[in-house]
């Protein structure tokens, strides 16, 4: 086989055929002529060795992990752009504001409840007023809108 024919068969460039010849991968029988059977077998064996080596497999594994991380990062960035996800600082600010609002509302309960129960003498109606005040505070909490 000529260099050109070998290149066509293996799907490589003439230059790559010459490189493989210099590396001893392809079997040359004369100037510009190769033993097809031996050359294809040694070429396949060189590929097998190259692509099954631990170093190559580790490299491929690292590349796959890197690509996975890039994909995950891109997906997160897309979620942020689509407003499906929020930054942890934004969530923390919203939660702090919600807790502060609930705390303020809860601290009002004794004063508003006291005004409503000052004329009552029995325990059950007093408990019912306090319970209503607590439920109102919880209702305010359930309707909390951080965008407001």
C-alpha positions as CSV (number, residue, x, y, z in Angstrom):
1,X,0.0,0.0,0.0
2,X,1.2,3.5,-0.7
3,X,1.2,6.3,1.8
4,X,-1.9,7.8,0.2
5,X,-3.7,4.5,0.2
6,X,-2.8,3.9,3.8
7,X,-4.0,7.3,4.7
8,X,-7.3,6.7,2.9
9,X,-7.9,3.3,4.6
10,X,-7.1,4.6,8.1
11,X,-8.8,8.0,7.6
12,X,-5.6,9.9,8.4
13,X,-3.5,12.5,6.7
14,X,-0.3,11.7,4.7
15,X,1.6,13.5,7.4
16,X,0.1,11.4,10.2
17,X,1.0,8.3,8.2
18,X,4.6,9.4,8.1
19,X,4.5,10.2,11.9
20,X,3.2,6.7,12.6
21,X,5.8,5.3,10.3
22,X,8.6,7.1,12.3
23,X,7.0,5.9,15.6
24,X,7.3,2.3,14.3
25,X,3.5,1.8,14.4
26,X,3.1,1.2,10.6
27,X,5.1,-1.6,9.0
28,X,7.1,-0.4,6.0
29,X,8.1,-2.9,3.3
30,X,9.8,-0.4,0.8
31,X,10.1,3.3,0.2
32,X,6.5,4.7,0.5
33,X,5.0,1.2,0.7
34,X,3.4,-0.5,3.7
35,X,2.3,-4.0,4.6
36,X,-1.5,-3.4,4.9
37,X,-2.3,-6.4,7.2
38,X,0.6,-5.8,9.6
39,X,0.2,-2.0,9.6
40,X,-3.5,-2.1,10.4
41,X,-2.9,-4.7,13.2
42,X,-0.1,-2.6,14.8
43,X,-2.1,0.6,14.4
44,X,-5.1,-1.0,16.1
45,X,-2.9,-2.3,18.9
46,X,-1.3,1.1,19.4
47,X,-4.8,2.6,19.7
48,X,-5.9,-0.1,22.1
49,X,-2.8,0.6,24.3
50,X,-3.3,4.4,24.1
51,X,-6.9,4.4,25.0
52,X,-6.9,1.7,27.7
53,X,-3.9,3.1,29.7
54,X,-4.7,4.3,33.2
55,X,-3.3,7.7,32.5
56,X,-5.7,8.2,29.5
57,X,-8.7,6.8,31.4
58,X,-7.9,9.1,34.4
59,X,-7.6,12.1,32.0
60,X,-11.0,11.2,30.4
61,X,-12.6,10.8,33.8
62,X,-11.3,14.2,34.8
63,X,-12.5,15.7,31.6
64,X,-15.9,14.2,32.1
65,X,-16.1,15.5,35.7
66,X,-15.0,18.9,34.5
67,X,-17.7,18.9,31.7
68,X,-20.3,17.8,34.2
69,X,-19.4,20.6,36.6
70,X,-19.5,23.1,33.8
71,X,-23.0,21.8,32.8
72,X,-24.2,22.1,36.3
73,X,-22.9,25.6,36.6
74,X,-24.6,26.6,33.4
75,X,-27.9,25.0,34.5
76,X,-27.7,27.0,37.8
77,X,-27.0,30.2,35.9
78,X,-29.9,29.5,33.7
79,X,-32.2,28.9,36.7
80,X,-31.1,32.2,38.2
81,X,-31.8,34.0,34.9
82,X,-35.2,32.3,34.7
83,X,-35.8,33.3,38.4
84,X,-36.4,29.7,39.4
85,X,-33.6,29.9,42.0
86,X,-32.4,32.6,44.3
87,X,-29.1,33.5,45.9
88,X,-28.7,32.4,49.5
89,X,-28.1,36.0,50.6
90,X,-31.5,37.0,49.1
91,X,-33.2,34.1,50.9
92,X,-31.4,34.9,54.1
93,X,-32.5,38.6,53.9
94,X,-36.1,37.6,53.2
95,X,-36.2,35.0,56.0
96,X,-34.7,37.5,58.5
97,X,-37.3,40.1,57.5
98,X,-40.1,37.6,57.9
99,X,-38.8,36.5,61.3
100,X,-38.4,40.1,62.4
101,X,-41.9,40.9,61.2
102,X,-43.3,37.9,63.1
103,X,-41.4,38.8,66.2
104,X,-42.8,42.3,66.1
105,X,-46.3,41.0,65.6
106,X,-45.9,38.5,68.4
107,X,-44.7,41.1,70.8
108,X,-47.9,43.0,70.2
109,X,-50.0,40.1,71.3
110,X,-49.8,40.8,75.1
111,X,-50.9,44.4,74.6
112,X,-53.8,43.8,72.3
113,X,-54.9,40.7,74.2
114,X,-54.8,42.6,77.5
115,X,-57.1,45.3,76.2
116,X,-59.6,42.6,75.0
117,X,-59.5,40.5,78.2
118,X,-59.4,43.2,80.9
119,X,-63.1,43.0,81.5
120,X,-63.3,39.2,81.4
121,X,-63.3,37.1,84.6
122,X,-63.3,33.5,83.4
123,X,-60.3,31.6,82.1
124,X,-61.8,30.1,79.0
125,X,-62.8,33.3,77.3
126,X,-59.4,34.8,78.2
127,X,-57.7,31.8,76.6
128,X,-59.9,32.1,73.5
129,X,-58.9,35.8,73.0
130,X,-55.2,35.0,73.4
131,X,-55.6,32.1,71.0
132,X,-57.3,34.4,68.4
133,X,-54.4,36.9,68.7
134,X,-51.8,34.1,68.2
135,X,-53.8,32.8,65.2
136,X,-53.8,36.4,63.7
137,X,-50.0,36.6,64.1
138,X,-49.6,33.2,62.4
139,X,-52.0,34.3,59.6
140,X,-49.8,37.3,59.1
141,X,-46.8,35.0,58.9
142,X,-48.4,32.7,56.4
143,X,-49.3,35.7,54.1
144,X,-45.8,37.2,54.3
145,X,-44.6,38.4,50.9
146,X,-40.8,39.1,50.8
147,X,-41.3,41.2,47.6
148,X,-43.3,43.7,49.5
